[in-house]
Amino acid sequence: MYKVMVGGLVFFNVGTANAPFALIPDGRTNPGAEPPIYASLFIEPHQYATDDWWPEERLDRQVTVVNNEGRRVAVPIKEFRIPQFVELTFPVAKPGQVDVVNFDTTLPSLKQIDPGFVLDLGTADKLARVPIRGGRLEVFGVRDVATVQWTITDHSGPIRILARTQNNDIRSITLHDDRGLAEIVLTNIPDIIPGQGQQPGNATVVANAAATGLGGHFQLYGKLNVGRDASKLTAPSDRPKLARLAFNHSFFRFIESRDEFPDPQCVPTRG
C-alpha cells in the first residue's frame, strides 16, 4: 500500500468517467497570476530509492518542521519538477474500480461555477495527465484547504512512478515500499520553500496573494477549457468543513508550520 496526496491546482475527472484521470494545468507562465506555480512530486529521502528524472528538475530542498519535542528543525526533502507535458503513472497491481468519497461536497465543480466550461481533452495547456487506475480518492484538509488523498492498497514492493513524454521519453522515480507507509506528495502550487529553486521574494508574494485573495491562481483552470475562457472561473469564497489529513510527510509538516500557505485559491477541482 502507498498514498499519493494531491494539493493545489489539479482537476479530477472522475464522476461518470469510464477511465478516471486528473489533469494538471501549466501555471509556469501566468499573466495576471503571480507568482508562477510548479507541478512537483515531493519524496521523503528515506523512502527514495533511485531515479532518472531530468537532472535540472531534481532539487534537494530543506524545510523547517516542528518535531515531536515541539522544536523547529530543518529536514531534507526531494523535489522533482515536471518540465513538460507527461503521462504520469502510479503503479497499481490490478487496475479496477476507483472508490470516490465526498468529492461532490468538498471540491469546487468547474461546470457549476461556469456552465460553459468544456474540458479540452486534446490540446489543453497542461503539464500532466494522471490516470486513476484504482484505489480510493477522498478529500481531507490541510489547514482547512482541500487536499485529495489517493490510497492505493493493491500494491507491494518498490513504487516506480513513470513520466512518459509526447516523444515517448520515459523518466522515472522509484521509492521503497517502506512497509506500506510510503507517502508521495503531488502538488501544483507556487514555490514556497526558501532556497534553491525559488525565485527571490516568492514567499512574500505568496503570503500577500493568500492574504488578499489577489493571486488569481484559480483562473488558471481556464487553460483546461476548450475556449481558454477563465473569465467566469471565480474561486469559491466558502470552505467546506474537512477532516484533517493524517500524514507523516515532511512537506505537509512544513505547510502546517507556516502562515503563507495554503492559498485558498490553490485547490483541486472536479468536473
C-alpha positions as CSV (number, residue, x, y, z in Angstrom):
1,M,0.0,0.0,0.0
2,Y,1.0,3.6,-0.5
3,K,-0.6,7.0,-0.6
4,V,-0.5,9.9,-3.1
5,M,-1.5,13.2,-1.5
6,V,-2.6,15.8,-4.1
7,G,-2.7,19.5,-3.5
8,G,-3.1,22.7,-5.5
9,L,-4.5,23.2,-9.0
10,V,-5.3,19.7,-10.1
11,F,-8.6,18.9,-12.0
12,F,-10.2,15.5,-11.3
13,N,-12.3,13.9,-14.0
14,V,-14.0,11.1,-12.1
15,G,-17.8,11.2,-11.9
16,T,-19.2,9.2,-14.8
17,A,-15.8,8.7,-16.5
18,N,-15.0,5.1,-17.5
19,A,-11.3,5.8,-17.1
20,P,-10.9,8.4,-14.4
21,F,-7.9,10.8,-14.6
22,A,-6.5,14.0,-13.3
23,L,-5.2,17.0,-15.3
24,I,-2.6,19.5,-14.1
25,P,-2.8,22.9,-15.8
26,D,0.5,24.5,-16.7
27,G,0.9,27.5,-14.4
28,R,4.6,28.4,-15.0
29,T,3.6,31.5,-17.1
30,N,0.6,33.2,-15.7
31,P,-0.4,36.7,-17.0
32,G,-2.3,38.3,-14.1
33,A,-1.5,35.5,-11.6
34,E,1.6,35.8,-9.5
35,P,3.8,34.0,-8.6
36,P,4.2,31.2,-11.1
37,I,3.2,27.7,-10.0
38,Y,5.1,24.4,-10.5
39,A,3.9,20.8,-10.8
40,S,6.1,18.8,-8.5
41,L,6.5,15.5,-6.7
42,F,7.9,15.6,-3.2
43,I,9.6,12.5,-1.9
44,E,11.0,11.7,1.6
45,P,14.7,10.9,1.4
46,H,14.4,7.7,3.5
47,Q,11.7,6.4,1.0
48,Y,13.7,7.4,-2.1
49,A,15.5,4.6,-4.0
50,T,16.6,5.9,-7.4
51,D,15.5,8.0,-10.4
52,D,16.4,9.0,-13.9
53,W,14.5,12.3,-13.8
54,W,15.6,15.4,-15.7
55,P,18.7,16.4,-13.8
56,E,17.9,20.2,-13.8
57,E,14.4,19.5,-12.4
58,R,15.7,17.4,-9.5
59,L,16.1,19.6,-6.4
60,D,17.4,18.7,-3.0
61,R,15.5,21.0,-0.7
62,Q,15.3,21.7,3.0
63,V,12.2,22.5,5.0
64,T,11.6,23.5,8.6
65,V,9.2,21.4,10.6
66,V,8.1,21.1,14.2
67,N,9.4,17.9,15.7
68,N,7.8,15.7,18.4
69,E,9.5,17.8,21.1
70,G,7.9,20.9,19.7
71,R,11.2,22.3,18.4
72,R,11.7,23.7,14.9
73,V,14.2,21.7,13.0
74,A,15.4,21.6,9.4
75,V,14.9,18.3,7.4
76,P,15.8,17.3,3.8
77,I,13.2,16.7,1.2
78,K,13.5,15.8,-2.5
79,E,11.5,17.7,-5.2
80,F,11.0,16.5,-8.8
81,R,9.5,19.2,-11.0
82,I,7.6,18.3,-14.2
83,P,9.1,20.4,-17.0
84,Q,6.9,19.4,-20.0
85,F,3.7,17.5,-20.6
86,V,3.8,13.9,-19.4
87,E,1.5,11.0,-18.8
88,L,2.3,10.5,-15.1
89,T,1.6,6.9,-14.0
90,F,1.5,5.4,-10.5
91,P,1.7,1.6,-10.1
92,V,-1.5,-0.3,-9.4
93,A,-1.2,-4.1,-9.4
94,K,-4.7,-4.8,-10.7
95,P,-6.3,-1.7,-12.2
96,G,-10.0,-1.6,-11.4
97,Q,-12.8,0.4,-9.9
98,V,-12.0,3.7,-8.2
99,D,-13.8,4.5,-5.0
100,V,-14.6,8.2,-4.9
101,V,-15.5,9.6,-1.5
102,N,-17.0,13.1,-0.7
103,F,-15.9,14.8,-3.9
104,D,-19.4,16.3,-4.5
105,T,-19.5,18.0,-1.1
106,T,-15.9,19.2,-0.8
107,L,-14.4,20.1,-4.2
108,P,-15.4,23.0,-6.4
109,S,-17.1,22.0,-9.7
110,L,-15.8,24.0,-12.7
111,K,-19.0,23.1,-14.5
112,Q,-21.2,24.5,-11.8
113,I,-19.1,27.7,-11.5
114,D,-19.1,28.2,-15.2
115,P,-21.8,26.2,-17.1
116,G,-20.0,27.0,-20.3
117,F,-16.8,25.2,-19.2
118,V,-15.9,22.3,-21.5
119,L,-12.9,20.2,-20.7
120,D,-10.4,20.2,-23.6
121,L,-9.4,16.5,-23.8
122,G,-6.9,17.1,-26.6
123,T,-4.9,20.4,-26.6
124,A,-5.4,21.7,-23.1
125,D,-2.5,23.8,-21.7
126,K,-1.4,21.1,-19.2
127,L,1.7,19.7,-17.7
128,A,0.4,16.2,-16.7
129,R,-2.3,13.7,-17.2
130,V,-2.6,11.2,-14.3
131,P,-4.6,8.0,-14.9
132,I,-6.5,7.0,-11.8
133,R,-6.4,3.2,-12.3
134,G,-7.7,2.0,-9.0
135,G,-7.8,2.7,-5.3
136,R,-9.7,5.2,-3.2
137,L,-10.0,9.0,-3.6
138,E,-11.0,11.1,-0.6
139,V,-10.8,14.8,0.3
140,F,-9.3,15.9,3.5
141,G,-8.0,19.3,4.8
142,V,-4.5,20.7,5.4
143,R,-5.1,23.8,7.4
144,D,-8.7,23.7,6.2
145,V,-7.7,23.7,2.5
146,A,-8.8,20.7,0.4
147,T,-6.3,18.0,-0.4
148,V,-7.0,14.8,-2.2
149,Q,-5.7,11.6,-0.7
150,W,-5.4,8.7,-3.2
151,T,-4.8,5.4,-1.4
152,I,-3.6,2.5,-3.5
153,T,-3.9,-0.7,-1.5
154,D,-3.3,-3.1,-4.3
155,H,0.4,-2.8,-4.5
156,S,3.5,-4.2,-2.8
157,G,7.2,-3.8,-3.3
158,P,9.1,-0.9,-4.9
159,I,7.0,2.0,-6.1
160,R,8.0,3.1,-9.6
161,I,6.5,6.4,-10.9
162,L,6.7,6.8,-14.7
163,A,6.5,10.0,-16.6
164,R,6.1,9.5,-20.4
165,T,6.6,12.5,-22.7
166,Q,4.9,13.0,-26.0
167,N,8.1,11.8,-27.7
168,N,7.9,8.6,-25.6
169,D,10.8,9.5,-23.5
170,I,10.3,7.8,-20.1
171,R,11.6,9.2,-16.9
172,S,11.0,7.5,-13.5
173,I,11.3,7.8,-9.7
174,T,11.5,4.7,-7.6
175,L,10.6,4.6,-3.9
176,H,11.0,1.9,-1.3
177,D,7.7,0.3,-0.2
178,D,8.6,1.3,3.4
179,R,6.3,-1.4,4.9
180,G,3.3,0.1,3.2
181,L,3.8,3.5,4.7
182,A,5.2,5.4,1.7
183,E,3.6,8.8,1.1
184,I,4.1,10.8,-2.1
185,V,3.1,14.4,-2.4
186,L,1.9,15.7,-5.8
187,T,1.3,19.5,-6.0
188,N,0.7,22.3,-8.4
189,I,1.4,25.4,-6.3
190,P,3.8,28.3,-6.0
191,D,7.2,27.5,-4.7
192,I,7.1,28.3,-1.0
193,I,10.3,26.6,0.1
194,P,13.1,29.1,0.7
195,G,16.4,28.4,-1.1
196,Q,17.3,26.6,-4.3
197,G,14.6,26.6,-7.0
198,Q,12.7,29.5,-5.6
199,Q,12.7,33.0,-7.1
200,P,13.7,35.7,-4.7
201,G,10.8,37.2,-2.8
202,N,8.3,34.4,-3.8
203,A,7.5,33.6,-0.2
204,T,6.4,37.2,0.4
205,V,4.4,37.3,-2.8
206,V,2.7,34.1,-1.9
207,A,1.9,35.4,1.5
208,N,0.4,38.6,0.1
209,A,-1.6,36.7,-2.5
210,A,-3.0,34.4,0.1
211,A,-3.9,37.3,2.4
212,T,-5.5,39.5,-0.2
213,G,-7.1,36.8,-2.4
214,L,-5.5,38.5,-5.4
215,G,-3.3,35.7,-6.6
216,G,-5.6,34.8,-9.5
217,H,-4.4,31.2,-9.5
218,F,-7.8,29.7,-9.6
219,Q,-8.4,31.1,-13.1
220,L,-5.5,29.0,-14.4
221,Y,-8.1,26.3,-14.7
222,G,-9.2,28.2,-17.8
223,K,-6.2,26.6,-19.5
224,L,-8.2,23.4,-19.5
225,N,-11.3,25.0,-21.1
226,V,-11.9,24.4,-24.8
227,G,-12.3,28.1,-25.3
228,R,-9.4,29.0,-22.8
229,D,-12.0,31.3,-21.2
230,A,-11.4,31.8,-17.5
231,S,-13.5,35.0,-17.0
232,K,-16.2,33.1,-15.1
233,L,-13.9,30.9,-13.1
234,T,-14.1,32.6,-9.7
235,A,-12.7,30.7,-6.7
236,P,-15.4,29.9,-4.2
237,S,-15.3,32.0,-1.1
238,D,-16.7,29.4,1.3
239,R,-14.6,26.5,2.5
240,P,-16.3,23.1,3.4
241,K,-15.7,21.6,6.7
242,L,-13.0,19.0,6.2
243,A,-11.5,16.3,8.3
244,R,-7.8,16.8,8.9
245,L,-5.5,14.9,6.6
246,A,-3.4,12.3,8.5
247,F,0.2,12.3,7.3
248,N,3.8,11.9,8.2
249,H,5.3,13.6,5.1
250,S,7.7,16.4,5.8
251,F,6.2,18.6,3.1
252,F,2.8,18.8,4.9
253,R,4.5,19.2,8.3
254,F,6.3,22.2,6.7
255,I,3.0,23.5,5.4
256,E,1.4,23.3,8.8
257,S,4.3,25.2,10.4
258,R,3.9,28.3,8.2
259,D,1.4,31.1,7.7
260,E,1.8,31.9,4.0
261,F,0.3,28.8,2.5
262,P,-2.1,27.3,1.6
263,D,-3.5,29.9,-0.7
264,P,-7.3,29.1,-0.6
265,Q,-7.4,29.6,-4.4
266,C,-5.0,26.8,-5.0
267,V,-7.4,23.9,-4.5
268,P,-8.2,20.7,-6.5
269,T,-11.4,20.8,-8.6
270,R,-13.8,18.4,-10.3
271,G,-16.0,18.5,-13.4
